Amino acid sequence: MPEVDVKKEESLFEAPPIAEQERMVEAILFASAEPVTTKELSARMPHGSDPAEALVYLRKRYAGRGVHVVKVGDAWAMRTAPDLGFLMSRETVETRKLSRAAIETLAIIAYHQPVTRAEIEEIRGVSVSRGTVDQLLEMEWIRFGRRKMTPGRPVTFVVTQEFLDHFGLESARDLPGLKELRAAGLLENRPPPGLMPQMGEGDEDSAEETAEGQNELFED
């Protein structure tokens, strides 16, 4: 008798067909204002569902359409196709501009994360005001990272998922290199020493090795 009960209970939680799971994922992403992780999708969907597999089918279905299913950090979202962004230009409202200090600070954090305030100041060559950091924190483009295992255990800063989403990046590795920034006119020919590493110019592997070697310097 107990075995029969177990089988009946399992049948009650049988996962819906993958096509139905795909529709569920589509509905959740469409209605969500923020990117949604697979863990969050799984928590909302029926027991036994596989949102990761459903996402694979959903991405293929939206390929080439006006809306794409894109990965943002470790989450997923529905976004307008990049080549159709001009259609939304009238709806874009610029509420504030970042100061030069904030832009430089944000760039240093993006390219050198996790980085401490002292390291930011060393790279910039000038002190970083509390207001600059507070502004970036308020915009939710940076957040506090792990404390560095050095005297004083200083806190570090890293960019957020909101930062990646705003600039259409899957991860910080997708940030443009110096050549791309100069070609776009976003960087002077002689940027401040150490502002940005030569990402995208053959140093990505060495950067990864350095990051792995520094894990022991940070608190979990």
Buried (B, 14 or more C-beta within 10 A) or exposed (E): EEEEEEEEEEEEEEEBEBEBBBBBBBEBBEEBEEBBBBEBBBEEBEEEBBBEEBBBBBBEEBEEEEEBBBBBBEBBBBBBBEEEEEEEEEEEEEEEEBEEBBBBBBBBBBBBBBBBBBBBBEBBEEEBEEEBBEBBBEBEBBBEBBBBEEEEEBBBBBBBBBBBBEEEBEEBEEBBBBEBBBEEEEBEEEBBEBBBBBBBEEEBEEBEEEEEEEEEEBEE
